């Protein structure tokens, strides 16, 4: 669940970042995808950490 939330949050944050910088639609999609992947990986590590601690 953390991974999915990280994906959605990352995509939204990437889209807003590109829009704030004045990017076109391709820039927005690229930022959204990269941020989504990054946040998903961070969510995966958080999930593994929580699983190992319990």
mmCIF entry with sequence, helices, sheets and N, C-alpha, C, O atoms, coordinates in Angstrom:
data_MODEL
# 
_entry.id   MODEL 
# 
_entity.id                         1 
_entity.type                       polymer 
_entity.pdbx_number_of_molecules   1 
# 
_entity_poly.entity_id                      1 
_entity_poly.type                           'polypeptide(L)' 
_entity_poly.nstd_linkage                   no 
_entity_poly.nstd_monomer                   no 
_entity_poly.pdbx_seq_one_letter_code       
;(UNK)(UNK)(UNK)(UNK)(UNK)(UNK)(UNK)(UNK)(UNK)(UNK)(UNK)(UNK)(UNK)(UNK)(UNK)(UNK)
(UNK)(UNK)(UNK)(UNK)(UNK)(UNK)(UNK)(UNK)(UNK)(UNK)(UNK)(UNK)(UNK)(UNK)(UNK)(UNK)
(UNK)(UNK)(UNK)(UNK)(UNK)(UNK)(UNK)(UNK)(UNK)(UNK)(UNK)(UNK)(UNK)(UNK)(UNK)(UNK)
(UNK)(UNK)(UNK)(UNK)(UNK)(UNK)
;
_entity_poly.pdbx_seq_one_letter_code_can   XXXXXXXXXXXXXXXXXXXXXXXXXXXXXXXXXXXXXXXXXXXXXXXXXXXXXX 
_entity_poly.pdbx_strand_id                 A 
# 
loop_
_entity_poly_seq.entity_id 
_entity_poly_seq.num 
_entity_poly_seq.mon_id 
_entity_poly_seq.hetero 
1 1  UNK n 
1 2  UNK n 
1 3  UNK n 
1 4  UNK n 
1 5  UNK n 
1 6  UNK n 
1 7  UNK n 
1 8  UNK n 
1 9  UNK n 
1 10 UNK n 
1 11 UNK n 
1 12 UNK n 
1 13 UNK n 
1 14 UNK n 
1 15 UNK n 
1 16 UNK n 
1 17 UNK n 
1 18 UNK n 
1 19 UNK n 
1 20 UNK n 
1 21 UNK n 
1 22 UNK n 
1 23 UNK n 
1 24 UNK n 
1 25 UNK n 
1 26 UNK n 
1 27 UNK n 
1 28 UNK n 
1 29 UNK n 
1 30 UNK n 
1 31 UNK n 
1 32 UNK n 
1 33 UNK n 
1 34 UNK n 
1 35 UNK n 
1 36 UNK n 
1 37 UNK n 
1 38 UNK n 
1 39 UNK n 
1 40 UNK n 
1 41 UNK n 
1 42 UNK n 
1 43 UNK n 
1 44 UNK n 
1 45 UNK n 
1 46 UNK n 
1 47 UNK n 
1 48 UNK n 
1 49 UNK n 
1 50 UNK n 
1 51 UNK n 
1 52 UNK n 
1 53 UNK n 
1 54 UNK n 
# 
_struct_asym.id          A 
_struct_asym.entity_id   1 
# 
loop_
_struct_conf.conf_type_id 
_struct_conf.id 
_struct_conf.pdbx_PDB_helix_id 
_struct_conf.beg_label_comp_id 
_struct_conf.beg_label_asym_id 
_struct_conf.beg_label_seq_id 
_struct_conf.pdbx_beg_PDB_ins_code 
_struct_conf.end_label_comp_id 
_struct_conf.end_label_asym_id 
_struct_conf.end_label_seq_id 
_struct_conf.pdbx_end_PDB_ins_code 
_struct_conf.beg_auth_comp_id 
_struct_conf.beg_auth_asym_id 
_struct_conf.beg_auth_seq_id 
_struct_conf.end_auth_comp_id 
_struct_conf.end_auth_asym_id 
_struct_conf.end_auth_seq_id 
_struct_conf.pdbx_PDB_helix_class 
_struct_conf.details 
_struct_conf.pdbx_PDB_helix_length 
HELX_P HELX_P1 AA1 UNK A 2  ? UNK A 20 ? UNK A 2  UNK A 20 1 ? 19 
HELX_P HELX_P2 AA2 UNK A 25 ? UNK A 53 ? UNK A 25 UNK A 53 1 ? 29 
# 
_struct_conf_type.id          HELX_P 
_struct_conf_type.criteria    ? 
_struct_conf_type.reference   ? 
# 
loop_
_atom_site.group_PDB 
_atom_site.id 
_atom_site.type_symbol 
_atom_site.label_atom_id 
_atom_site.label_alt_id 
_atom_site.label_comp_id 
_atom_site.label_asym_id 
_atom_site.label_entity_id 
_atom_site.label_seq_id 
_atom_site.pdbx_PDB_ins_code 
_atom_site.Cartn_x 
_atom_site.Cartn_y 
_atom_site.Cartn_z 
_atom_site.occupancy 
_atom_site.B_iso_or_equiv 
_atom_site.pdbx_formal_charge 
_atom_site.auth_seq_id 
_atom_site.auth_comp_id 
_atom_site.auth_asym_id 
_atom_site.auth_atom_id 
_atom_site.pdbx_PDB_model_num 
ATOM 1   N N  . UNK A 1 1  ? 0.827  -1.191 0.000   1.00 0.00 ? 1  UNK A N  1 
ATOM 2   C CA . UNK A 1 1  ? 0.000  0.000  0.000   1.00 0.00 ? 1  UNK A CA 1 
ATOM 3   C C  . UNK A 1 1  ? 0.869  1.252  0.000   1.00 0.00 ? 1  UNK A C  1 
ATOM 4   O O  . UNK A 1 1  ? 0.521  2.253  -0.626  1.00 0.00 ? 1  UNK A O  1 
ATOM 5   N N  . UNK A 1 2  ? 1.975  1.198  0.685   1.00 0.00 ? 2  UNK A N  1 
ATOM 6   C CA . UNK A 1 2  ? 2.881  2.342  0.716   1.00 0.00 ? 2  UNK A CA 1 
ATOM 7   C C  . UNK A 1 2  ? 3.464  2.589  -0.678  1.00 0.00 ? 2  UNK A C  1 
ATOM 8   O O  . UNK A 1 2  ? 3.695  3.731  -1.073  1.00 0.00 ? 2  UNK A O  1 
ATOM 9   N N  . UNK A 1 3  ? 3.694  1.512  -1.405  1.00 0.00 ? 3  UNK A N  1 
ATOM 10  C CA . UNK A 1 3  ? 4.274  1.635  -2.740  1.00 0.00 ? 3  UNK A CA 1 
ATOM 11  C C  . UNK A 1 3  ? 3.294  2.354  -3.680  1.00 0.00 ? 3  UNK A C  1 
ATOM 12  O O  . UNK A 1 3  ? 3.687  3.240  -4.439  1.00 0.00 ? 3  UNK A O  1 
ATOM 13  N N  . UNK A 1 4  ? 2.027  1.965  -3.617  1.00 0.00 ? 4  UNK A N  1 
ATOM 14  C CA . UNK A 1 4  ? 1.018  2.597  -4.480  1.00 0.00 ? 4  UNK A CA 1 
ATOM 15  C C  . UNK A 1 4  ? 0.822  4.066  -4.115  1.00 0.00 ? 4  UNK A C  1 
ATOM 16  O O  . UNK A 1 4  ? 0.674  4.918  -4.991  1.00 0.00 ? 4  UNK A O  1 
ATOM 17  N N  . UNK A 1 5  ? 0.823  4.351  -2.825  1.00 0.00 ? 5  UNK A N  1 
ATOM 18  C CA . UNK A 1 5  ? 0.682  5.739  -2.392  1.00 0.00 ? 5  UNK A CA 1 
ATOM 19  C C  . UNK A 1 5  ? 1.886  6.561  -2.838  1.00 0.00 ? 5  UNK A C  1 
ATOM 20  O O  . UNK A 1 5  ? 1.735  7.714  -3.242  1.00 0.00 ? 5  UNK A O  1 
ATOM 21  N N  . UNK A 1 6  ? 3.066  5.982  -2.768  1.00 0.00 ? 6  UNK A N  1 
ATOM 22  C CA . UNK A 1 6  ? 4.263  6.664  -3.229  1.00 0.00 ? 6  UNK A CA 1 
ATOM 23  C C  . UNK A 1 6  ? 4.225  6.921  -4.726  1.00 0.00 ? 6  UNK A C  1 
ATOM 24  O O  . UNK A 1 6  ? 4.690  7.961  -5.194  1.00 0.00 ? 6  UNK A O  1 
ATOM 25  N N  . UNK A 1 7  ? 3.673  5.976  -5.478  1.00 0.00 ? 7  UNK A N  1 
ATOM 26  C CA . UNK A 1 7  ? 3.560  6.151  -6.921  1.00 0.00 ? 7  UNK A CA 1 
ATOM 27  C C  . UNK A 1 7  ? 2.658  7.326  -7.263  1.00 0.00 ? 7  UNK A C  1 
ATOM 28  O O  . UNK A 1 7  ? 3.014  8.179  -8.076  1.00 0.00 ? 7  UNK A O  1 
ATOM 29  N N  . UNK A 1 8  ? 1.487  7.362  -6.636  1.00 0.00 ? 8  UNK A N  1 
ATOM 30  C CA . UNK A 1 8  ? 0.522  8.429  -6.922  1.00 0.00 ? 8  UNK A CA 1 
ATOM 31  C C  . UNK A 1 8  ? 1.052  9.777  -6.449  1.00 0.00 ? 8  UNK A C  1 
ATOM 32  O O  . UNK A 1 8  ? 0.956  10.772 -7.168  1.00 0.00 ? 8  UNK A O  1 
ATOM 33  N N  . UNK A 1 9  ? 1.609  9.812  -5.242  1.00 0.00 ? 9  UNK A N  1 
ATOM 34  C CA . UNK A 1 9  ? 2.160  11.054 -4.699  1.00 0.00 ? 9  UNK A CA 1 
ATOM 35  C C  . UNK A 1 9  ? 3.322  11.557 -5.553  1.00 0.00 ? 9  UNK A C  1 
ATOM 36  O O  . UNK A 1 9  ? 3.425  12.753 -5.827  1.00 0.00 ? 9  UNK A O  1 
ATOM 37  N N  . UNK A 1 10 ? 4.190  10.646 -5.969  1.00 0.00 ? 10 UNK A N  1 
ATOM 38  C CA . UNK A 1 10 ? 5.319  11.026 -6.802  1.00 0.00 ? 10 UNK A CA 1 
ATOM 39  C C  . UNK A 1 10 ? 4.897  11.561 -8.150  1.00 0.00 ? 10 UNK A C  1 
ATOM 40  O O  . UNK A 1 10 ? 5.464  12.538 -8.639  1.00 0.00 ? 10 UNK A O  1 
ATOM 41  N N  . UNK A 1 11 ? 3.898  10.925 -8.760  1.00 0.00 ? 11 UNK A N  1 
ATOM 42  C CA . UNK A 1 11 ? 3.415  11.391 -10.065 1.00 0.00 ? 11 UNK A CA 1 
ATOM 43  C C  . UNK A 1 11 ? 2.816  12.788 -9.948  1.00 0.00 ? 11 UNK A C  1 
ATOM 44  O O  . UNK A 1 11 ? 3.054  13.650 -10.794 1.00 0.00 ? 11 UNK A O  1 
ATOM 45  N N  . UNK A 1 12 ? 2.040  13.003 -8.897  1.00 0.00 ? 12 UNK A N  1 
ATOM 46  C CA . UNK A 1 12 ? 1.432  14.327 -8.712  1.00 0.00 ? 12 UNK A CA 1 
ATOM 47  C C  . UNK A 1 12 ? 2.493  15.386 -8.437  1.00 0.00 ? 12 UNK A C  1 
ATOM 48  O O  . UNK A 1 12 ? 2.426  16.492 -8.974  1.00 0.00 ? 12 UNK A O  1 
ATOM 49  N N  . UNK A 1 13 ? 3.455  15.053 -7.614  1.00 0.00 ? 13 UNK A N  1 
ATOM 50  C CA . UNK A 1 13 ? 4.517  15.998 -7.284  1.00 0.00 ? 13 UNK A CA 1 
ATOM 51  C C  . UNK A 1 13 ? 5.386  16.312 -8.503  1.00 0.00 ? 13 UNK A C  1 
ATOM 52  O O  . UNK A 1 13 ? 5.781  17.459 -8.709  1.00 0.00 ? 13 UNK A O  1 
ATOM 53  N N  . UNK A 1 14 ? 5.679  15.296 -9.302  1.00 0.00 ? 14 UNK A N  1 
ATOM 54  C CA . UNK A 1 14 ? 6.459  15.512 -10.516 1.00 0.00 ? 14 UNK A CA 1 
ATOM 55  C C  . UNK A 1 14 ? 5.722  16.381 -11.513 1.00 0.00 ? 14 UNK A C  1 
ATOM 56  O O  . UNK A 1 14 ? 6.321  17.259 -12.134 1.00 0.00 ? 14 UNK A O  1 
ATOM 57  N N  . UNK A 1 15 ? 4.433  16.148 -11.673 1.00 0.00 ? 15 UNK A N  1 
ATOM 58  C CA . UNK A 1 15 ? 3.620  16.943 -12.595 1.00 0.00 ? 15 UNK A CA 1 
ATOM 59  C C  . UNK A 1 15 ? 3.598  18.402 -12.160 1.00 0.00 ? 15 UNK A C  1 
ATOM 60  O O  . UNK A 1 15 ? 3.754  19.302 -12.986 1.00 0.00 ? 15 UNK A O  1 
ATOM 61  N N  . UNK A 1 16 ? 3.403  18.640 -10.852 1.00 0.00 ? 16 UNK A N  1 
ATOM 62  C CA . UNK A 1 16 ? 3.363  20.015 -10.349 1.00 0.00 ? 16 UNK A CA 1 
ATOM 63  C C  . UNK A 1 16 ? 4.722  20.698 -10.461 1.00 0.00 ? 16 UNK A C  1 
ATOM 64  O O  . UNK A 1 16 ? 4.796  21.899 -10.722 1.00 0.00 ? 16 UNK A O  1 
ATOM 65  N N  . UNK A 1 17 ? 5.790  19.942 -10.267 1.00 0.00 ? 17 UNK A N  1 
ATOM 66  C CA . UNK A 1 17 ? 7.132  20.506 -10.387 1.00 0.00 ? 17 UNK A CA 1 
ATOM 67  C C  . UNK A 1 17 ? 7.399  20.972 -11.822 1.00 0.00 ? 17 UNK A C  1 
ATOM 68  O O  . UNK A 1 17 ? 7.914  22.069 -12.040 1.00 0.00 ? 17 UNK A O  1 
ATOM 69  N N  . UNK A 1 18 ? 7.048  20.134 -12.789 1.00 0.00 ? 18 UNK A N  1 
ATOM 70  C CA . UNK A 1 18 ? 7.258  20.497 -14.195 1.00 0.00 ? 18 UNK A CA 1 
ATOM 71  C C  . UNK A 1 18 ? 6.380  21.685 -14.587 1.00 0.00 ? 18 UNK A C  1 
ATOM 72  O O  . UNK A 1 18 ? 6.811  22.561 -15.337 1.00 0.00 ? 18 UNK A O  1 
ATOM 73  N N  . UNK A 1 19 ? 5.157  21.709 -14.081 1.00 0.00 ? 19 UNK A N  1 
ATOM 74  C CA . UNK A 1 19 ? 4.263  22.832 -14.399 1.00 0.00 ? 19 UNK A CA 1 
ATOM 75  C C  . UNK A 1 19 ? 4.804  24.127 -13.807 1.00 0.00 ? 19 UNK A C  1 
ATOM 76  O O  . UNK A 1 19 ? 4.726  25.185 -14.433 1.00 0.00 ? 19 UNK A O  1 
ATOM 77  N N  . UNK A 1 20 ? 5.353  24.039 -12.594 1.00 0.00 ? 20 UNK A N  1 
ATOM 78  C CA . UNK A 1 20 ? 5.916  25.223 -11.934 1.00 0.00 ? 20 UNK A CA 1 
ATOM 79  C C  . UNK A 1 20 ? 7.127  25.766 -12.689 1.00 0.00 ? 20 UNK A C  1 
ATOM 80  O O  . UNK A 1 20 ? 7.362  26.974 -12.714 1.00 0.00 ? 20 UNK A O  1 
ATOM 81  N N  . UNK A 1 21 ? 7.900  24.858 -13.309 1.00 0.00 ? 21 UNK A N  1 
ATOM 82  C CA . UNK A 1 21 ? 9.075  25.267 -14.078 1.00 0.00 ? 21 UNK A CA 1 
ATOM 83  C C  . UNK A 1 21 ? 8.727  25.702 -15.498 1.00 0.00 ? 21 UNK A C  1 
ATOM 84  O O  . UNK A 1 21 ? 9.610  26.110 -16.253 1.00 0.00 ? 21 UNK A O  1 
ATOM 85  N N  . UNK A 1 22 ? 7.453  25.620 -15.866 1.00 0.00 ? 22 UNK A N  1 
ATOM 86  C CA . UNK A 1 22 ? 7.028  26.066 -17.190 1.00 0.00 ? 22 UNK A CA 1 
ATOM 87  C C  . UNK A 1 22 ? 7.255  25.057 -18.292 1.00 0.00 ? 22 UNK A C  1 
ATOM 88  O O  . UNK A 1 22 ? 7.455  25.442 -19.444 1.00 0.00 ? 22 UNK A O  1 
ATOM 89  N N  . UNK A 1 23 ? 7.230  23.775 -17.973 1.00 0.00 ? 23 UNK A N  1 
ATOM 90  C CA . UNK A 1 23 ? 7.469  22.752 -18.981 1.00 0.00 ? 23 UNK A CA 1 
ATOM 91  C C  . UNK A 1 23 ? 6.248  22.468 -19.833 1.00 0.00 ? 23 UNK A C  1 
ATOM 92  O O  . UNK A 1 23 ? 5.116  22.759 -19.447 1.00 0.00 ? 23 UNK A O  1 
ATOM 93  N N  . UNK A 1 24 ? 6.499  21.893 -21.001 1.00 0.00 ? 24 UNK A N  1 
ATOM 94  C CA . UNK A 1 24 ? 5.388  21.504 -21.872 1.00 0.00 ? 24 UNK A CA 1 
ATOM 95  C C  . UNK A 1 24 ? 4.834  20.152 -21.405 1.00 0.00 ? 24 UNK A C  1 
ATOM 96  O O  . UNK A 1 24 ? 5.252  19.637 -20.368 1.00 0.00 ? 24 UNK A O  1 
ATOM 97  N N  . UNK A 1 25 ? 3.901  19.583 -22.161 1.00 0.00 ? 25 UNK A N  1 
ATOM 98  C CA . UNK A 1 25 ? 3.245  18.355 -21.711 1.00 0.00 ? 25 UNK A CA 1 
ATOM 99  C C  . UNK A 1 25 ? 4.223  17.174 -21.641 1.00 0.00 ? 25 UNK A C  1 
ATOM 100 O O  . UNK A 1 25 ? 4.085  16.317 -20.768 1.00 0.00 ? 25 UNK A O  1 
ATOM 101 N N  . UNK A 1 26 ? 5.199  17.118 -22.538 1.00 0.00 ? 26 UNK A N  1 
ATOM 102 C CA . UNK A 1 26 ? 6.190  16.043 -22.479 1.00 0.00 ? 26 UNK A CA 1 
ATOM 103 C C  . UNK A 1 26 ? 7.050  16.155 -21.225 1.00 0.00 ? 26 UNK A C  1 
ATOM 104 O O  . UNK A 1 26 ? 7.373  15.147 -20.598 1.00 0.00 ? 26 UNK A O  1 
ATOM 105 N N  . UNK A 1 27 ? 7.413  17.364 -20.866 1.00 0.00 ? 27 UNK A N  1 
ATOM 106 C CA . UNK A 1 27 ? 8.180  17.573 -19.636 1.00 0.00 ? 27 UNK A CA 1 
ATOM 107 C C  . UNK A 1 27 ? 7.375  17.149 -18.420 1.00 0.00 ? 27 UNK A C  1 
ATOM 108 O O  . UNK A 1 27 ? 7.912  16.530 -17.500 1.00 0.00 ? 27 UNK A O  1 
ATOM 109 N N  . UNK A 1 28 ? 6.090  17.479 -18.413 1.00 0.00 ? 28 UNK A N  1 
ATOM 110 C CA . UNK A 1 28 ? 5.230  17.110 -17.284 1.00 0.00 ? 28 UNK A CA 1 
ATOM 111 C C  . UNK A 1 28 ? 5.134  15.601 -17.140 1.00 0.00 ? 28 UNK A C  1 
ATOM 112 O O  . UNK A 1 28 ? 5.225  15.067 -16.034 1.00 0.00 ? 28 UNK A O  1 
ATOM 113 N N  . UNK A 1 29 ? 4.948  14.909 -18.275 1.00 0.00 ? 29 UNK A N  1 
ATOM 114 C CA . UNK A 1 29 ? 4.875  13.450 -18.219 1.00 0.00 ? 29 UNK A CA 1 
ATOM 115 C C  . UNK A 1 29 ? 6.202  12.834 -17.769 1.00 0.00 ? 29 UNK A C  1 
ATOM 116 O O  . UNK A 1 29 ? 6.220  11.876 -16.997 1.00 0.00 ? 29 UNK A O  1 
ATOM 117 N N  . UNK A 1 30 ? 7.304  13.391 -18.256 1.00 0.00 ? 30 UNK A N  1 
ATOM 118 C CA . UNK A 1 30 ? 8.609  12.844 -17.884 1.00 0.00 ? 30 UNK A CA 1 
ATOM 119 C C  . UNK A 1 30 ? 8.862  13.030 -16.395 1.00 0.00 ? 30 UNK A C  1 
ATOM 120 O O  . UNK A 1 30 ? 9.287  12.092 -15.720 1.00 0.00 ? 30 UNK A O  1 
ATOM 121 N N  . UNK A 1 31 ? 8.610  14.218 -15.875 1.00 0.00 ? 31 UNK A N  1 
ATOM 122 C CA . UNK A 1 31 ? 8.779  14.465 -14.454 1.00 0.00 ? 31 UNK A CA 1 
ATOM 123 C C  . UNK A 1 31 ? 7.861  13.559 -13.636 1.00 0.00 ? 31 UNK A C  1 
ATOM 124 O O  . UNK A 1 31 ? 8.281  13.002 -12.621 1.00 0.00 ? 31 UNK A O  1 
ATOM 125 N N  . UNK A 1 32 ? 6.613  13.409 -14.074 1.00 0.00 ? 32 UNK A N  1 
ATOM 126 C CA . UNK A 1 32 ? 5.656  12.587 -13.340 1.00 0.00 ? 32 UNK A CA 1 
ATOM 127 C C  . UNK A 1 32 ? 6.114  11.134 -13.281 1.00 0.00 ? 32 UNK A C  1 
ATOM 128 O O  . UNK A 1 32 ? 6.021  10.498 -12.231 1.00 0.00 ? 32 UNK A O  1 
ATOM 129 N N  . UNK A 1 33 ? 6.605  10.607 -14.394 1.00 0.00 ? 33 UNK A N  1 
ATOM 130 C CA . UNK A 1 33 ? 7.036  9.213  -14.427 1.00 0.00 ? 33 UNK A CA 1 
ATOM 131 C C  . UNK A 1 33 ? 8.278  8.997  -13.574 1.00 0.00 ? 33 UNK A C  1 
ATOM 132 O O  . UNK A 1 33 ? 8.359  8.025  -12.823 1.00 0.00 ? 33 UNK A O  1 
ATOM 133 N N  . UNK A 1 34 ? 9.239  9.896  -13.688 1.00 0.00 ? 34 UNK A N  1 
ATOM 134 C CA . UNK A 1 34 ? 10.481 9.750  -12.920 1.00 0.00 ? 34 UNK A CA 1 
ATOM 135 C C  . UNK A 1 34 ? 10.208 9.865  -11.421 1.00 0.00 ? 34 UNK A C  1 
ATOM 136 O O  . UNK A 1 34 ? 10.710 9.063  -10.634 1.00 0.00 ? 34 UNK A O  1 
ATOM 137 N N  . UNK A 1 35 ? 9.425  10.848 -11.030 1.00 0.00 ? 35 UNK A N  1 
ATOM 138 C CA . UNK A 1 35 ? 9.092  11.009 -9.608  1.00 0.00 ? 35 UNK A CA 1 
ATOM 139 C C  . UNK A 1 35 ? 8.290  9.815  -9.103  1.00 0.00 ? 35 UNK A C  1 
ATOM 140 O O  . UNK A 1 35 ? 8.499  9.366  -7.976  1.00 0.00 ? 35 UNK A O  1 
ATOM 141 N N  . UNK A 1 36 ? 7.374  9.294  -9.922  1.00 0.00 ? 36 UNK A N  1 
ATOM 142 C CA . UNK A 1 36 ? 6.570  8.142  -9.516  1.00 0.00 ? 36 UNK A CA 1 
ATOM 143 C C  . UNK A 1 36 ? 7.460  6.922  -9.279  1.00 0.00 ? 36 UNK A C  1 
ATOM 144 O O  . UNK A 1 36 ? 7.273  6.200  -8.300  1.00 0.00 ? 36 UNK A O  1 
ATOM 145 N N  . UNK A 1 37 ? 8.416  6.692  -10.158 1.00 0.00 ? 37 UNK A N  1 
ATOM 146 C CA . UNK A 1 37 ? 9.329  5.557  -9.991  1.00 0.00 ? 37 UNK A CA 1 
ATOM 147 C C  . UNK A 1 37 ? 10.180 5.742  -8.736  1.00 0.00 ? 37 UNK A C  1 
ATOM 148 O O  . UNK A 1 37 ? 10.364 4.804  -7.961  1.00 0.00 ? 37 UNK A O  1 
ATOM 149 N N  . UNK A 1 38 ? 10.694 6.952  -8.543  1.00 0.00 ? 38 UNK A N  1 
ATOM 150 C CA . UNK A 1 38 ? 11.534 7.217  -7.377  1.00 0.00 ? 38 UNK A CA 1 
ATOM 151 C C  . UNK A 1 38 ? 10.763 7.026  -6.076  1.00 0.00 ? 38 UNK A C  1 
ATOM 152 O O  . UNK A 1 38 ? 11.259 6.388  -5.148  1.00 0.00 ? 38 UNK A O  1 
ATOM 153 N N  . UNK A 1 39 ? 9.563  7.571  -6.004  1.00 0.00 ? 39 UNK A N  1 
ATOM 154 C CA . UNK A 1 39 ? 8.773  7.447  -4.787  1.00 0.00 ? 39 UNK A CA 1 
ATOM 155 C C  . UNK A 1 39 ? 8.319  6.009  -4.568  1.00 0.00 ? 39 UNK A C  1 
ATOM 156 O O  . UNK A 1 39 ? 8.178  5.579  -3.424  1.00 0.00 ? 39 UNK A O  1 
ATOM 157 N N  . UNK A 1 40 ? 8.087  5.259  -5.640  1.00 0.00 ? 40 UNK A N  1 
ATOM 158 C CA . UNK A 1 40 ? 7.724  3.846  -5.509  1.00 0.00 ? 40 UNK A CA 1 
ATOM 159 C C  . UNK A 1 40 ? 8.871  3.041  -4.921  1.00 0.00 ? 40 UNK A C  1 
ATOM 160 O O  . UNK A 1 40 ? 8.658  2.178  -4.070  1.00 0.00 ? 40 UNK A O  1 
ATOM 161 N N  . UNK A 1 41 ? 10.074 3.319  -5.368  1.00 0.00 ? 41 UNK A N  1 
ATOM 162 C CA . UNK A 1 41 ? 11.243 2.621  -4.834  1.00 0.00 ? 41 UNK A CA 1 
ATOM 163 C C  . UNK A 1 41 ? 11.438 2.972  -3.355  1.00 0.00 ? 41 UNK A C  1 
ATOM 164 O O  . UNK A 1 41 ? 11.742 2.097  -2.545  1.00 0.00 ? 41 UNK A O  1 
ATOM 165 N N  . UNK A 1 42 ? 11.265 4.247  -3.005  1.00 0.00 ? 42 UNK A N  1 
ATOM 166 C CA . UNK A 1 42 ? 11.355 4.629  -1.602  1.00 0.00 ? 42 UNK A CA 1 
ATOM 167 C C  . UNK A 1 42 ? 10.262 3.952  -0.778  1.00 0.00 ? 42 UNK A C  1 
ATOM 168 O O  . UNK A 1 42 ? 10.505 3.533  0.354   1.00 0.00 ? 42 UNK A O  1 
ATOM 169 N N  . UNK A 1 43 ? 9.063  3.845  -1.342  1.00 0.00 ? 43 UNK A N  1 
ATOM 170 C CA . UNK A 1 43 ? 7.975  3.143  -0.668  1.00 0.00 ? 43 UNK A CA 1 
ATOM 171 C C  . UNK A 1 43 ? 8.269  1.668  -0.488  1.00 0.00 ? 43 UNK A C  1 
ATOM 172 O O  . UNK A 1 43 ? 7.905  1.081  0.531   1.00 0.00 ? 43 UNK A O  1 
ATOM 173 N N  . UNK A 1 44 ? 8.926  1.062  -1.469  1.00 0.00 ? 44 UNK A N  1 
ATOM 174 C CA . UNK A 1 44 ? 9.316  -0.342 -1.360  1.00 0.00 ? 44 UNK A CA 1 
ATOM 175 C C  . UNK A 1 44 ? 10.286 -0.536 -0.207  1.00 0.00 ? 44 UNK A C  1 
ATOM 176 O O  . UNK A 1 44 ? 10.129 -1.460 0.592   1.00 0.00 ? 44 UNK A O  1 
ATOM 177 N N  . UNK A 1 45 ? 11.283 0.325  -0.116  1.00 0.00 ? 45 UNK A N  1 
ATOM 178 C CA . UNK A 1 45 ? 12.242 0.214  0.985   1.00 0.00 ? 45 UNK A CA 1 
ATOM 179 C C  . UNK A 1 45 ? 11.572 0.463  2.336   1.00 0.00 ? 45 UNK A C  1 
ATOM 180 O O  . UNK A 1 45 ? 11.907 -0.193 3.323   1.00 0.00 ? 45 UNK A O  1 
ATOM 181 N N  . UNK A 1 46 ? 10.633 1.401  2.388   1.00 0.00 ? 46 UNK A N  1 
ATOM 182 C CA . UNK A 1 46 ? 9.901  1.653  3.630   1.00 0.00 ? 46 UNK A CA 1 
ATOM 183 C C  . UNK A 1 46 ? 9.073  0.434  4.019   1.00 0.00 ? 46 UNK A C  1 
ATOM 184 O O  . UNK A 1 46 ? 9.009  0.069  5.193   1.00 0.00 ? 46 UNK A O  1 
ATOM 185 N N  . UNK A 1 47 ? 8.440  -0.195 3.033   1.00 0.00 ? 47 UNK A N  1 
ATOM 186 C CA . UNK A 1 47 ? 7.646  -1.402 3.295   1.00 0.00 ? 47 UNK A CA 1 
ATOM 187 C C  . UNK A 1 47 ? 8.527  -2.530 3.814   1.00 0.00 ? 47 UNK A C  1 
ATOM 188 O O  . UNK A 1 47 ? 8.168  -3.213 4.773   1.00 0.00 ? 47 UNK A O  1 
ATOM 189 N N  . UNK A 1 48 ? 9.666  -2.723 3.191   1.00 0.00 ? 48 UNK A N  1 
ATOM 190 C CA . UNK A 1 48 ? 10.584 -3.773 3.645   1.00 0.00 ? 48 UNK A CA 1 
ATOM 191 C C  . UNK A 1 48 ? 11.106 -3.484 5.045   1.00 0.00 ? 48 UNK A C  1 
ATOM 192 O O  . UNK A 1 48 ? 11.220 -4.396 5.864   1.00 0.00 ? 48 UNK A O  1 
ATOM 193 N N  . UNK A 1 49 ? 11.419 -2.243 5.322   1.00 0.00 ? 49 UNK A N  1 
ATOM 194 C CA . UNK A 1 49 ? 11.904 -1.871 6.645   1.00 0.00 ? 49 UNK A CA 1 
ATOM 195 C C  . UNK A 1 49 ? 10.839 -2.132 7.720   1.00 0.00 ? 49 UNK A C  1 
ATOM 196 O O  . UNK A 1 49 ? 11.130 -2.688 8.779   1.00 0.00 ? 49 UNK A O  1 
ATOM 197 N N  . UNK A 1 50 ? 9.613  -1.724 7.428   1.00 0.00 ? 50 UNK A N  1 
ATOM 198 C CA . UNK A 1 50 ? 8.531  -1.939 8.390   1.00 0.00 ? 50 UNK A CA 1 
ATOM 199 C C  . UNK A 1 50 ? 8.264  -3.422 8.582   1.00 0.00 ? 50 UNK A C  1 
ATOM 200 O O  . UNK A 1 50 ? 8.006  -3.867 9.701   1.00 0.00 ? 50 UNK A O  1 
ATOM 201 N N  . UNK A 1 51 ? 8.322  -4.191 7.500   1.00 0.00 ? 51 UNK A N  1 
ATOM 202 C CA . UNK A 1 51 ? 8.094  -5.626 7.589   1.00 0.00 ? 51 UNK A CA 1 
ATOM 203 C C  . UNK A 1 51 ? 9.177  -6.311 8.427   1.00 0.00 ? 51 UNK A C  1 
ATOM 204 O O  . UNK A 1 51 ? 8.885  -7.225 9.199   1.00 0.00 ? 51 UNK A O  1 
ATOM 205 N N  . UNK A 1 52 ? 10.399 -5.876 8.274   1.00 0.00 ? 52 UNK A N  1 
ATOM 206 C CA . UNK A 1 52 ? 11.497 -6.474 9.039   1.00 0.00 ? 52 UNK A CA 1 
ATOM 207 C C  . UNK A 1 52 ? 11.447 -6.102 10.515  1.00 0.00 ? 52 UNK A C  1 
ATOM 208 O O  . UNK A 1 52 ? 11.902 -6.870 11.362  1.00 0.00 ? 52 UNK A O  1 
ATOM 209 N N  . UNK A 1 53 ? 10.907 -4.952 10.823  1.00 0.00 ? 53 UNK A N  1 
ATOM 210 C CA . UNK A 1 53 ? 10.851 -4.499 12.212  1.00 0.00 ? 53 UNK A CA 1 
ATOM 211 C C  . UNK A 1 53 ? 9.699  -5.144 13.001  1.00 0.00 ? 53 UNK A C  1 
ATOM 212 O O  . UNK A 1 53 ? 9.697  -5.147 14.232  1.00 0.00 ? 53 UNK A O  1 
ATOM 213 N N  . UNK A 1 54 ? 8.731  -5.685 12.271  1.00 0.00 ? 54 UNK A N  1 
ATOM 214 C CA . UNK A 1 54 ? 7.602  -6.305 12.990  1.00 0.00 ? 54 UNK A CA 1 
ATOM 215 C C  . UNK A 1 54 ? 7.702  -7.790 13.014  1.00 0.00 ? 54 UNK A C  1 
ATOM 216 O O  . UNK A 1 54 ? 6.835  -8.459 13.577  1.00 0.00 ? 54 UNK A O  1 
# 
